[in-house]
């Protein structure tokens, strides 16, 4: 169930074009799962370098899997 929630957030990110909106969603994940906090911040740095929301989504799904 928890894994499904993570996938849902990652899937939502696929439709987000504005990096600020994506950042807010990732911060939401940080607050909801303490274990992912540091790693997600590291991944966000790399994620922000991508140009397309689809690439961000794929990156997050690979990480959360």
N, C-alpha and C positions, 0 to 999 in steps of 0.2 A: 504493500500500500504506500509506504513512504517513497519507494523508488518511483512509483507512478506519479506521485506529486512532483518529484524532481523533473520527470519527463514533461509534465504539463507546463511547468515554468519554462523549461527550455523551448518547448514548442511555441509558447506564447511569444518568446523572443524572436521567433522567425518572422513575425509580422511587424516587428518594431524597426523603424528606420532611424529614428532619432536616438543617438548614442546616450543621451541623458535619460531617456525613458528606459533603455536597456540597463543602464547603470542602476536605476532605482529598483528594477526587478531583481538584479543580482544582489543588491544590498538587502532586499527582502529575504532572499535565500540565506544570506549570511546570518541574519537574525534568527531565522527559524532552525538552522542546523549549525550548532557551534563547531562541530567537527570539520565542517567544510570552510569555515571562515577564512583562515589564512590562505589555503589553497585557491579558493575562489578569487581572492584579491590578486594573487599571482596570475591566475588564468585570465582575469579581467584585463590586465595590462596587455597581454597578448591578443585577447579578443578585440580590444579597442583598435588594434592596428588593422583589422580587416575592414574592407570597404562595404561589403554587402551583408545584410541581415542574415541571409541564408548561410553564409560562411560562419557567422557568429553562432547560429543555431547548431550547425554541425559540430563546431568546436565544443560547445557546451554539452551536447548530447554524448560526444565521445568521452568527455571528462566525467560526466555524471553516471555513465554506464558502469 
